[in-house]
């Protein structure tokens, strides 16, 4: 489903990072929209495995992303995600160039969305310049552990640098609420990644106790 993403379209990506029970309860409440991507987050995958991704696939007919953060063994992990029903997955931007090239090539051959996560990468443009071809999506990511650091921001200054050289989608992730979503779109990103958070979680996002349908609809209107 790589063709399902268009860098001229603005998408909301909702990340499920808790357990399968939470996903099963909340997914039916998410609006059915081609502009909403559902993510099986890294903590979710570590907890529930590919069976969890399969369960999400049964409930969600739209685009499903597996946040695998591939760092090595790209082909096997892509096939694993594809067999579980994912339409795309992530790789870490600081992985070896050989891994990233194989990741992008294999995703393209299997018609999957390739996302390169730039968590901890100082110069995203340098990463993509070393690749044989760019991925479908470059993810500007402020990590969970960075959210509490004062002054630690999503590096939107890289958006125009990347877009001036490569025809890719730009995703903004990490502590995204409505205010940050507006900022992401204003600065040129076209995908905003919002975490589902439980009461007591120290991160920003959509609360699992909120009216998920209403909040997701508000995000879609905000980034229109």
ABEGO torsion letter per residue (X at the ends): XAAABBAABBBBBBBBABBAAAAAAAAAABBBBAABBBBBBAAAAAAAEAAAAAAAAAABABBBBBBAGBABGAAAAAAAAAAAGBABBBBBAABBAAAAAAAAAAAAAAGBBBBBBABGBABAAAAAAABABBBABBBBBBBAAAAABBGBBBBAAAAAAAAAABBBBBBBBGGBBAAAAAAAAAAGBABBBBBBBBBGBABBEBBAABBAAAAAAAAAAAAX
